[in-house]
Amino acid sequence: MDYVIIVAGGKGLRMGGDIPKQFLPIGGKPVLMRTIDRFREYDKEIRIILVLPKAQQDYWNELCQKYPSFNSEGIQIADGGQTRFHSVQNGLNLVPDDAQGVVGVHDGVRPFVSVETIKRCYEAAREVKAVLPVTEVVETLRYTPENRNVFRGDYRLVQTPQVFDIQLLKEANKQEYKESFTDDASVVEGIGQKVTMVEGNRENIKITTPFDIKIAEALLK
């Protein structure tokens, strides 16, 4: 059985508004609903765990009533934590301890992940246990401590979903939190697990600023 933990704990501060970014409409539909629908395009039976701050859960329920065409059935809700690490822990607690298969962790504000990227990540994780999607760096990078350019071919941009063997991720999340745990790949690397890179898709942007909303509207067109 496949699972996905969709983490949507943002407060939307960089948007400059009162509505958290994951609830903002693009093309007439909230970002978070578009993200969930993309995973259902990949697998209509996938088990979805949505991690939301308690303060936002009533608003989410109101949105589900406002958009009756969105199917909210079967979505389990977990409380957001102090950090992303703790939020994922809370979501992972809703996956049965004896579950077999793979689980993805995805940013709720990445609605343009392609079905092909999702498929690549899940299929690869069944073989190698830990996978993250990446794209090439197309702009020049500068290393500021030494004020010099670096070879961009040595770097990749990291996206989600990051997908793992369920039991592996559960074991990794038993660790004590560290500031170096910037994503789920770094968490599993903390127990010595190698993470394999697969190809992502350039459109899989993370919506965090008003400019990103403009890009999102353009992508929909």
Secondary structure in CASP SS format (residue, H / E / C, confidence):
PFRMAT SS
TARGET T0000
AUTHOR 0000-0000-0000
METHOD secondary structure of the structure
MODEL  1
M C 1.00
D C 1.00
Y E 1.00
V E 1.00
I E 1.00
I E 1.00
V E 1.00
A C 1.00
G C 1.00
G C 1.00
K C 1.00
G C 1.00
L H 1.00
R H 1.00
M H 1.00
G C 1.00
G C 1.00
D C 1.00
I C 1.00
P C 1.00
K H 1.00
Q H 1.00
F H 1.00
L C 1.00
P E 1.00
I E 1.00
G C 1.00
G C 1.00
K E 1.00
P E 1.00
V H 1.00
L H 1.00
M H 1.00
R H 1.00
T H 1.00
I H 1.00
D H 1.00
R H 1.00
F H 1.00
R H 1.00
E H 1.00
Y H 1.00
D C 1.00
K C 1.00
E C 1.00
I C 1.00
R E 1.00
I E 1.00
I E 1.00
L E 1.00
V E 1.00
L E 1.00
P C 1.00
K H 1.00
A H 1.00
Q H 1.00
Q H 1.00
D H 1.00
Y H 1.00
W H 1.00
N H 1.00
E H 1.00
L H 1.00
C H 1.00
Q H 1.00
K H 1.00
Y C 1.00
P C 1.00
S C 1.00
F C 1.00
N C 1.00
S C 1.00
E C 1.00
G C 1.00
I C 1.00
Q E 1.00
I E 1.00
A E 1.00
D E 1.00
G C 1.00
G C 1.00
Q C 1.00
T C 1.00
R H 1.00
F H 1.00
H H 1.00
S H 1.00
V H 1.00
Q H 1.00
N H 1.00
G H 1.00
L H 1.00
N C 1.00
L C 1.00
V C 1.00
P C 1.00
D C 1.00
D C 1.00
A C 1.00
Q C 1.00
G C 1.00
V E 1.00
V E 1.00
G E 1.00
V E 1.00
H E 1.00
D E 1.00
G C 1.00
V C 1.00
R C 1.00
P C 1.00
F C 1.00
V C 1.00
S C 1.00
V H 1.00
E H 1.00
T H 1.00
I H 1.00
K H 1.00
R H 1.00
C H 1.00
Y H 1.00
E H 1.00
A H 1.00
A H 1.00
R H 1.00
E H 1.00
V H 1.00
K C 1.00
A E 1.00
V E 1.00
L E 1.00
P E 1.00
V E 1.00
T E 1.00
E E 1.00
V C 1.00
V C 1.00
E C 1.00
T C 1.00
L E 1.00
R E 1.00
Y E 1.00
T C 1.00
P C 1.00
E C 1.00
N C 1.00
R E 1.00
N E 1.00
V E 1.00
F C 1.00
R H 1.00
G H 1.00
D H 1.00
Y C 1.00
R E 1.00
L E 1.00
V E 1.00
Q C 1.00
T C 1.00
P C 1.00
Q E 1.00
V E 1.00
F E 1.00
D E 1.00
I H 1.00
Q H 1.00
L H 1.00
L H 1.00
K H 1.00
E H 1.00
A H 1.00
N C 1.00
K C 1.00
Q C 1.00
E C 1.00
Y C 1.00
K C 1.00
E C 1.00
S C 1.00
F C 1.00
T C 1.00
D C 1.00
D H 1.00
A H 1.00
S H 1.00
V H 1.00
V H 1.00
E H 1.00
G C 1.00
I C 1.00
G C 1.00
Q C 1.00
K C 1.00
V C 1.00
T E 1.00
M E 1.00
V E 1.00
E E 1.00
G C 1.00
N C 1.00
R C 1.00
E C 1.00
N C 1.00
I C 1.00
K C 1.00
I C 1.00
T C 1.00
T C 1.00
P H 1.00
F H 1.00
D H 1.00
I H 1.00
K H 1.00
I H 1.00
A H 1.00
E H 1.00
A H 1.00
L H 1.00
L H 1.00
K C 1.00
END
